[in-house]
Amino acid sequence: MGQILVSPFSWGLGHATRTLPIIRELLQRGHQVTIATSGAAETLLRDEFPQCRFIHFRDYPSPDTRTRYHYLKFAAYVPVMRYAIFREKQLTDRLLQENRFDLIISDSRFGVYSEKVPSFFISHQFRFEVPFYIGIGRYLSEKFNASFHAKFTRVIVPDNSPGTVCLSGQLAWPRYKISRQKAYYAGILSSVQKLDLPADIDFLISVSGPGPQRLLLETIVLKQAPALPGKKVILLGRPGEKFQRQLNEHTVVYSHASRAEMSRLMNRAKFIISRSGYTTMMEMAELEKKKALLIPTPGQVEQEYLSRYYKKMGWFLSRSQSLVNLPEDVVAASRYSGFPPMPRTEENVRRLYEELFAPYLEH
């Protein structure tokens, strides 16, 4: 069968987790998969797929965007990123000289493609959301993305098509013709699966984000969560630590949860309080969770945009981190509807394989 190269980005785990169902589908159909990545993504995928071959592909150097001038810093970082993409393409070409691949799947790695091998790019963003006062950034980011989309066979969008239940809103609506031509809306691609477990957790609270903002949310949650009724589970997002403690009789705190543990906890939760990262949103859609409170990470404009969009659509309530009042907010959030029904990951990944990959792998 086919030899496939899968290369997810590893700034966070979202890129790796949405390749999980794709890799599972490829392996179940008898194909051999080589995974090229690094960091936490490599650790996660090695645990999940020990039978796969792994190649260490470094990420692009990360810009320091934690200060008030992070947009200016990111603009200055663009030439660094372009050079990193150039080097990544050189490494990919060298890899292809030494190995035969029938298909390449890149999640947000602009340099992992070939002119000679069918290459697919995964992204839910045709442009990057930026503050209104640097709106030119939207235009430039969309132009940048379109220039690279042209190099790939198709662009796989892990979202429903515009005009339906589109989880990423305008982020996934391309304005450049080449991006529209390349776009394939696959539907949600989530690593969590719906399990037959009792809904015995009243509130699951997930604390995440870059260091300072994670600590601020942790302080808020630990102070306010005991006032919520029923059983509460709090995840502090500290993967380097391992502890569990009782905050009170009905509230347990964990330092961290593995992907498998997180999946079970989300299945058991009646109400979820979390950041509004896109991967988390796909997980809530997959599990058909209707009650949630979203607290976007301050300064992360994609999360802030998604939160505003979901609130406007009447799906989920969003609260600014500085204004969170959990006892009041969960009551208000309960009046929102959650995502409408949509096709689930199992159906989506099967259709993705049959429509996009099979013509190149089964001939």
PyMOL commands that set and color helices and strands:
alter all, ss='L'
color gray80, all
select helices_A, chain A and resi 14-28+39-48+70-98+132-134+136-149+169-172+177-182+211-227+259-268+278-286+301-313+321-323+326-333+345-361
alter helices_A, ss='H'
color red, helices_A
select strands_A, chain A and resi 3-8+32-37+53-56+103-107+119-122+154-157+183-185+203-206+232-235+244-248+251-254+272-274+292-294+317-318
alter strands_A, ss='S'
color yellow, strands_A
deselect
rebuild
show_as cartoon
